[in-house]
Amino acid sequence: MNTGQTMLTLLAMMMLTLLSVRMNSSLLQTQETMQNSKFGLAAISLATSVIENANKLAFDEVTVDSSVISTTALTSLGQLGVDGVEHANRPPDFNDFDDYNNYEYDERTLASAYYHISCMVCYVNPTTPNVAATSPTFHKKLTVAVSSVSMQDTVRISTIFSYWYFR
């Protein structure tokens, strides 16, 4: 083998090594993206479940058994959350939408990762749904945040629940 053939062989081996490293890097990035997608989908599913359960409940403690026509009868801002009849860590005991205010729990039953779910409820005005109202309205916003050490970002999903009355 002469010097030219040796150089070509070395060059071919270097190119093969570079190609191999580049392929491995590409495969690792693809796997990471797929894992993030899996965790994100699970987080969305958890948040959606909380929202669906909250939407099944009465709008407010006072609307569980009766109707109201004035926002002054609704739960005050500082009282949003569980009251005397509910237990803070048992959503099956919740009887109205704002009982989910400050509700938090850790989901550890899924095989993929551990998730932390936290909820916040506030009153909002229809014209400014991203700003908490300073007094009770007939519209409450629930924001569910799902995070995990396995995820890059926190998933936040919100819903607005409105109360309607007819005169």
NULOGU-303946 format. One record per residue (C-alpha): x, z, y; residue in three letters. Coordinates in steps of 0.001 Angstrom, whole numbers, padded with zeros to 6 digits, always signed. Last residue first. Layout:
N
XZYALA
...
This chain:
167
-085642+035297+036534ARG
-083121+033963+034062PHE
-079752+035508+033336TYR
-076450+033955+032408TRP
-073213+035744+031625TYR
-069987+033777+031457SER
-067063+033946+029029PHE
-063850+032290+030140ILE
-061159+031469+027608THR
-057413+031749+027687SER
-054592+030811+025313ILE
-050994+031930+025687ARG
-048299+031039+023142VAL
-044982+032763+023821THR
-041893+030579+023567ASP
-038862+030106+021295GLN
-040550+031477+018192MET
-039023+033544+015362SER
-038850+036686+017499VAL
-042607+036330+017755SER
-045163+036057+020524SER
-048906+035572+020794VAL
-050641+036027+024142ALA
-054452+036107+024365VAL
-056054+035745+027787THR
-059721+036684+028100LEU
-061482+035710+031332LYS
-064774+037283+032391LYS
-067437+035548+034482HIS
-070611+037150+035890PHE
-068527+038853+038543THR
-067135+042371+038970PRO
-064836+042971+041968SER
-061290+042008+042932THR
-061349+038829+040881ALA
-058325+037896+038783ALA
-056856+034531+039783VAL
-056576+031639+037319ASN
-060332+030954+037346PRO
-060430+030317+041114THR
-063714+028486+041840THR
-065533+030100+038922PRO
-064574+033594+040104ASN
-062769+035781+037619VAL
-063215+039204+036002TYR
-060349+040373+033828CYS
-059526+040692+030136VAL
-056019+040951+028680MET
-054990+040590+025065CYS
-051788+041101+023084SER
-050729+039640+019738ILE
-047302+040298+018238HIS
-046360+038015+015358TYR
-044203+038495+012271TYR
-043058+035305+010565ALA
-043828+032647+007933SER
-045311+034796+005166ALA
-048288+035918+007212LEU
-049394+039518+006701THR
-047377+041071+009514ARG
-049661+040508+012502GLU
-048804+043119+015101ASP
-051562+044440+017331TYR
-052586+044713+020939GLU
-055879+045286+022778TYR
-055308+045813+026497ASN
-058749+044331+027316ASN
-060436+043287+024045TYR
-063325+045684+024741ASP
-064123+043290+027609ASP
-066232+041065+025378PHE
-068690+043685+024139ASP
-069493+045604+020960ASN
-066057+046390+019548PHE
-066148+048398+016296ASP
-064980+045419+014190PRO
-062065+045175+016662PRO
-060601+048463+015393ARG
-057467+049618+017220ASN
-059052+050941+020415ALA
-061973+052671+018649HIS
-065373+051919+020136GLU
-068302+054140+021123VAL
-066689+055970+024051GLY
-065324+052962+025902ASP
-062955+050175+024959VAL
-061642+047894+027651GLY
-062583+047187+031261LEU
-063110+050507+033066GLN
-060812+049916+036032GLY
-062594+046731+037033LEU
-066070+048278+036895SER
-068425+047533+034015THR
-071474+045599+035181LEU
-074493+047024+037044ALA
-073054+046014+040433THR
-072935+042420+039210THR
-076699+042209+039623SER
-079345+040615+037419ILE
-078786+042619+034245VAL
-080311+042155+030813SER
-080649+044753+028079SER
-079281+045964+024747ASP
-075668+044803+024707VAL
-075838+043681+028346THR
-074751+047067+029750VAL
-071552+047088+027678GLU
-070713+043593+028882ASP
-070829+039960+027750PHE
-072130+040790+024273ALA
-069906+039866+021340LEU
-069445+036640+019387LYS
-067034+035292+022024ASN
-064567+038099+021230ALA
-064322+037086+017570ASN
-063736+033442+018491GLU
-061064+034428+021026ILE
-059199+036589+018492VAL
-059313+033781+015927SER
-058061+031265+018495THR
-055055+033454+019255ALA
-054120+033711+015564LEU
-054522+029957+015024SER
-052418+029154+018080ILE
-049686+031479+016799ALA
-049750+029818+013363ALA
-049459+026401+015008LEU
-046531+027583+017133GLY
-044696+029039+014144PHE
-045053+025772+012243LYS
-043980+023695+015253SER
-040920+025877+015805ASN
-039987+025425+012126GLN
-040351+021620+012383MET
-038189+021494+015499THR
-035504+023588+013801GLU
-035575+021321+010750GLN
-035184+018212+012913THR
-032278+019754+014814GLN
-030560+020649+011535LEU
-031019+017110+010194LEU
-029493+015596+013333SER
-026486+017889+013157SER
-025963+017036+009491ASN
-026174+013314+010256MET
-023633+013609+013092ARG
-021198+015527+010896VAL
-021481+012917+008129SER
-020990+010028+010557LEU
-017916+011688+012015LEU
-016463+012250+008523THR
-017159+008647+007476LEU
-015498+007385+010660MET
-012441+009532+010007MET
-012248+008302+006402MET
-012483+004665+007529ALA
-009722+005213+010105LEU
-007492+006827+007472LEU
-008073+003888+005085THR
-007410+001372+007860LEU
-004154+003177+008750MET
-003053+003192+005121THR
-003845-000508+004775GLN
-001782-001318+007852GLY
+001165+000813+006673THR
+001452-000961+003335ASN
+000000+000000+000000MET
